[in-house]
């Protein structure tokens, strides 16, 4: 099964525009990283992301009765997609190409 | 630093304790040995052997004891040294069973060590970690004040896969200000000093998750489930490449491309193809989910190039998202010839295999192999199951399967170990029918039509006065490859109509009431492999043939020639055709595992208000044209007199 996970994750990471994927657990420890090789960056990502996730989750819990499922942060340079499952977090850095450049 | 010294002291104490224990153990052993020697048999030979053994035993421990004992006085060592001497001279003691040894007694210094009970530094997770469902009870002090903190939700505690890793002393405490998730519980505010201390601990311990632990997490089932599910969501998110920030002020509208598409009546939308699972496998059947109309299941035959891969593959595709990869893949050992969703159970998928087994997959379980199979016995099927469908209502439904030896079995999903009912479909001579395709009449549980290998088309019923074959229709000139009953939801007027396609290059339109076909479509120049009525349009159907052609026939417009026709790229032999439940797309499966989804232009796919009426007249005309018998003409003329006058002009 570990191979299957690897194949799924590598397939996603090879998707056009994906710059890197990180998998954390709830405490902010990075379990696996794809395409991101800078240790510092990984650690920074994980700590910042876990803070954000806790904040986000508590906001949603206060605001409505739902459970937080996904956060998408769009900046002028990148798009960050964070998907939540019960105990883990998947964080993807994505850069969408311009439509003009696509054609 | 204090702690280190303490630890050292404790270690020394432990060591001393261990030494004491060992010493006591050795002394015990010696005593036992002495008693054993004392009770030695009187025979000389055995005694000598014993003595040797004992001496060898006696010598060794004694030496060890001597070496380990640093603080014991020499007197004791002498004493212990004397005992082997005593053992070597058992005969001196005479023949008494209990040999009294002359032991020289001496005063032994008893070493007393006083070791305090080891302080177990325990801590409860409740106070020092965020994940706790209960709060510890503390005495309520007047000056304490209470703050709402959030403990973890109940369900998470059990499945927290990191709980076993917490023994290492890892705890996480959030920096003040951020509330952890969970149910609110009233908790005392901890004194001011501790959070800071723990924060320090926390920062140190973040990096402590070793490679081993990470590997353990990766292999845990929880993690795998997480990756599968979030991977799916992530793929979908990545595939929807709509850029919501495009700036239209600068350039022209990007909708021009869409207008062009709408002119083409049949255009390729997408191809479903998985390199690993559907390559080189012929598509054998399709089905659509009733619960989620965007889900489609396709079954595949075996891959001849890769005999080691499982023979039967069933893949669930999602037409809503642009993601190229399958939603779910299931496989089994035998090639799957027909598949269907369990209509009233959104999680189950059925497959009928080449071996005659009917297999059941469940997408809730993470297994890709079937969770249940029917037995391979003479009570069930022993021939390939080409036809599989679910009929009935939520509370009373059955799985109907027909194999190519003419046997029909009806099963209950709860019990797949034996069929509820079997029926042998035979023609008038007791010759079993080799059934290739079957279709239940619209909204019927009992009556269905089937096509066979020898070209005959039959209508049959499961129960009733005449169970079995009711009527046999005229032959096709070759095996019947596909059969489709009219699907009109609005009226039941046309539910007696069905279409068949055959290897004899024709498609025939039949009515249940006539043994002769109403019409025969002869436009194809290759084996016609499948035919399907549109679910929304009463006079539209699709047909595919072996030369890669997809035809759409609209009977109200033209009965001689298809309304639109397209040849699939590469002209592969197409095996199966099916309409999406919306009636706006056609999916076709070919022999190499690709599934093409074609868009049908609105003006073709959508029926207009008068389509049903027109179809009625078309049918009537078809009847008229085929009937050469004058009497029949008169009869048919007299009945629909009124509607003809209402509609007025004849429509070609």
Interface residues (C-beta under 8 A of the other chain):
Chain A: X1 X2 X4 X5 X8 X9 X11 X12 X15 X17 X18 X21 X23 X25 X27 X28 X29 X31 X32 X47 X51 X54 X55 X57 X58 X61 X69 X70 X72 X74 X81 X83 X84 X85 X86 X87 X88 X90 X92 X94 X96 X98 X99
Chain B: X150 X156 X159 X160 X161 X162 X172 X174 X178 X179 X180 X181 X206 X209 X214 X217 X218 X219 X222 X223 X224 X225 X226 X227 X228 X229 X230 X231 X233 X234 X235 X237 X238 X239 X241 X243 X245 X246 X254 X325
